[in-house]
Amino acid sequence: MAANPKEHARGIPLWGGLAVPACTLWGTLLGVLTGFVFGNMMIGGAIGAGLGVGIGIAVLAAAVVKASHHV
């Protein structure tokens, strides 16, 4: 048993839990804006959402690695 109960109660950091939805929203927004500039907002939004999900999963993986360091 851990000497300090708070040391054992750590989980995934908040920034890791919010990574996928936040990156998806930002990616979609930036993709739509870029698509507006280049002429097709739907394709820009789809590409931006895909990139946002990928980046969000990478950040989530980093949060899991950081959380597993404390185990």
PEDA-V150790 format. One record per pair of residues at least 24 apart in sequence whose C-alpha atoms are under 7 Angstrom apart, sorted by sequence separation. I is the first residue (numbers start at 1). GAP is how many residues later the second one is. D is the distance in Angstrom with one decimal. If there is no record, write none. Layout:
BEGIN
i->I gap->GAP d->D
i->I gap->GAP d->D
END
This chain:
BEGIN
i->27 gap->24 d->6.4
i->24 gap->25 d->5.2
i->27 gap->25 d->4.5
i->26 gap->26 d->6.9
i->24 gap->28 d->4.3
i->23 gap->29 d->4.6
i->24 gap->29 d->5.1
i->23 gap->30 d->6.3
i->23 gap->32 d->6.7
i->20 gap->33 d->5.8
i->23 gap->33 d->5.3
i->20 gap->36 d->4.0
i->19 gap->37 d->4.8
i->20 gap->37 d->5.9
i->19 gap->40 d->6.2
i->19 gap->41 d->6.0
i->16 gap->43 d->6.3
i->17 gap->43 d->6.7
i->16 gap->44 d->4.7
i->16 gap->47 d->4.9
i->13 gap->50 d->6.3
i->12 gap->51 d->6.0
i->12 gap->52 d->6.0
i->12 gap->55 d->5.3
i->11 gap->56 d->5.9
END
